Amino acid sequence: DGIRSDEGGAAFARQLASLHACSAPAFGYPRDTLIGSLAQENAWMDAWPRFFAERRLLPMTRLARDRRGIGPEDAARLEALAGRVEDLIGEGPDRPALVHGDLWSGNVLWKSGAVAGVIDPAISYADPEIELAFIDLMGCFGNAFYRAYEEALGIREGFWETRRDLYNLYPLLVHAALFGGGYGSSAMQIARRLGF
């Protein structure tokens, strides 16, 4: 029926925290996956900042440029940013976390105020905050969701100030590659806020 509620969002936050508690020895996944219709490379890496730069940010920057979702100068700025992700991320996650990877409102199914299921995953082992950033970008849940998630698993210092924007470059570039339009401009607004 599509009816949403704060209580349902909070309950889902606890379920998502349980998913994020699943871990692996490295960042990635045993096979490549898709984000929408686009390839998502998941070859294992030990360091999260390097994984985010080399498996997420740089490939999608190049694809968005090749599909004219961003221009060559913007791509060069994002490549420079990718070279500084360690500084922007700061202290990374304690361990890789299993993430759904594509949690936007269209992939969250609601019934009678509760989340009945989620569909169309783009799974990998990643920093769980990449999921929280995408949820915030897409407006899937309200404040009750974030309060419940913080109580269950915690949100590291610096997420709201820097990493949320940094991590949202990836879905914005995915959308720029798929749809063009203002998504590339939104990505570049973030790059400017981050100093690039």
RALIN-V875324 format. One record per residue. PHI is phi in whole degrees, 0 to 359 (NA if undefined). D_FIRST is the distance of its C-alpha to the first C-alpha in Angstrom with 1 decimal. Layout:
BEGIN
phi:PHI d_first:D_FIRST
phi:PHI d_first:D_FIRST
END
This chain:
BEGIN
phi:NA d_first:0.0
phi:77 d_first:3.8
phi:285 d_first:5.7
phi:252 d_first:9.1
phi:205 d_first:12.3
phi:297 d_first:15.9
phi:298 d_first:16.2
phi:295 d_first:13.6
phi:295 d_first:15.6
phi:295 d_first:18.8
phi:297 d_first:17.9
phi:293 d_first:17.1
phi:302 d_first:20.4
phi:293 d_first:22.2
phi:294 d_first:20.8
phi:295 d_first:21.7
phi:300 d_first:25.1
phi:295 d_first:25.6
phi:298 d_first:25.1
phi:292 d_first:27.5
phi:285 d_first:30.0
phi:286 d_first:30.5
phi:229 d_first:33.6
phi:213 d_first:36.1
phi:288 d_first:39.8
phi:209 d_first:39.2
phi:268 d_first:36.7
phi:136 d_first:35.2
phi:195 d_first:34.0
phi:298 d_first:35.9
phi:214 d_first:34.8
phi:289 d_first:33.6
phi:232 d_first:29.9
phi:241 d_first:28.0
phi:241 d_first:26.3
phi:63 d_first:24.4
phi:259 d_first:27.2
phi:260 d_first:30.0
phi:294 d_first:32.2
phi:234 d_first:32.0
phi:283 d_first:35.3
phi:231 d_first:35.2
phi:306 d_first:38.9
phi:299 d_first:39.7
phi:216 d_first:41.3
phi:279 d_first:42.6
phi:255 d_first:42.2
phi:299 d_first:38.8
phi:302 d_first:40.2
phi:294 d_first:41.9
phi:300 d_first:38.9
phi:299 d_first:36.7
phi:292 d_first:39.5
phi:272 d_first:40.5
phi:254 d_first:37.3
phi:240 d_first:34.8
phi:294 d_first:36.5
phi:292 d_first:39.5
phi:300 d_first:38.0
phi:284 d_first:35.2
phi:300 d_first:37.7
phi:294 d_first:39.9
phi:293 d_first:37.2
phi:298 d_first:35.9
phi:295 d_first:39.6
phi:297 d_first:40.3
phi:266 d_first:37.4
phi:66 d_first:38.5
phi:281 d_first:35.5
phi:221 d_first:38.2
phi:272 d_first:42.0
phi:300 d_first:44.7
phi:293 d_first:45.7
phi:296 d_first:42.2
phi:299 d_first:42.1
phi:296 d_first:45.4
phi:294 d_first:44.2
phi:291 d_first:41.2
phi:295 d_first:43.6
phi:296 d_first:45.7
phi:299 d_first:42.8
phi:301 d_first:42.0
phi:288 d_first:45.5
phi:242 d_first:44.9
phi:297 d_first:41.6
phi:302 d_first:43.4
phi:294 d_first:44.6
phi:287 d_first:41.2
phi:286 d_first:39.3
phi:70 d_first:42.0
phi:290 d_first:41.6
phi:282 d_first:39.1
phi:293 d_first:36.8
phi:297 d_first:38.5
phi:199 d_first:37.1
phi:295 d_first:34.8
phi:235 d_first:31.1
phi:288 d_first:28.6
phi:240 d_first:26.0
phi:295 d_first:22.9
phi:93 d_first:24.4
phi:212 d_first:21.7
phi:271 d_first:19.0
phi:243 d_first:17.6
phi:302 d_first:14.1
phi:290 d_first:13.6
phi:257 d_first:14.5
phi:249 d_first:12.3
phi:259 d_first:8.9
phi:251 d_first:6.8
phi:212 d_first:5.2
phi:52 d_first:6.5
phi:83 d_first:8.9
phi:235 d_first:10.2
phi:285 d_first:10.9
phi:272 d_first:10.2
phi:174 d_first:12.6
phi:231 d_first:14.6
phi:232 d_first:16.1
phi:57 d_first:19.3
phi:287 d_first:21.7
phi:233 d_first:25.1
phi:291 d_first:26.6
phi:192 d_first:30.0
phi:263 d_first:31.9
phi:211 d_first:32.2
phi:289 d_first:32.4
phi:300 d_first:29.1
phi:293 d_first:29.4
phi:297 d_first:28.7
phi:290 d_first:25.1
phi:297 d_first:25.0
phi:297 d_first:26.6
phi:295 d_first:24.1
phi:300 d_first:21.1
phi:295 d_first:23.1
phi:302 d_first:24.0
phi:269 d_first:20.4
phi:65 d_first:19.1
phi:292 d_first:16.3
phi:223 d_first:17.0
phi:263 d_first:19.1
phi:298 d_first:22.4
phi:299 d_first:21.0
phi:299 d_first:20.2
phi:292 d_first:23.8
phi:297 d_first:25.4
phi:293 d_first:24.0
phi:295 d_first:24.9
phi:299 d_first:28.4
phi:295 d_first:28.9
phi:282 d_first:28.0
phi:228 d_first:29.8
phi:87 d_first:31.3
phi:231 d_first:31.5
phi:293 d_first:35.0
phi:302 d_first:37.1
phi:96 d_first:37.1
phi:296 d_first:33.5
phi:293 d_first:32.4
phi:280 d_first:35.8
phi:225 d_first:36.4
phi:293 d_first:34.4
phi:304 d_first:31.0
phi:294 d_first:32.5
phi:305 d_first:34.6
phi:292 d_first:31.7
phi:284 d_first:29.6
phi:301 d_first:32.4
phi:298 d_first:31.1
phi:297 d_first:27.6
phi:294 d_first:29.2
phi:289 d_first:31.8
phi:303 d_first:29.4
phi:293 d_first:27.8
phi:297 d_first:31.3
phi:292 d_first:32.3
phi:279 d_first:29.3
phi:237 d_first:29.0
phi:67 d_first:32.0
phi:62 d_first:31.6
phi:276 d_first:31.5
phi:295 d_first:30.3
phi:297 d_first:34.0
phi:297 d_first:35.0
phi:296 d_first:32.5
phi:298 d_first:33.8
phi:288 d_first:37.3
phi:297 d_first:36.6
phi:296 d_first:35.6
phi:303 d_first:38.8
phi:295 d_first:40.8
phi:299 d_first:39.4
phi:275 d_first:40.4
phi:97 d_first:43.9
phi:235 d_first:43.9
END
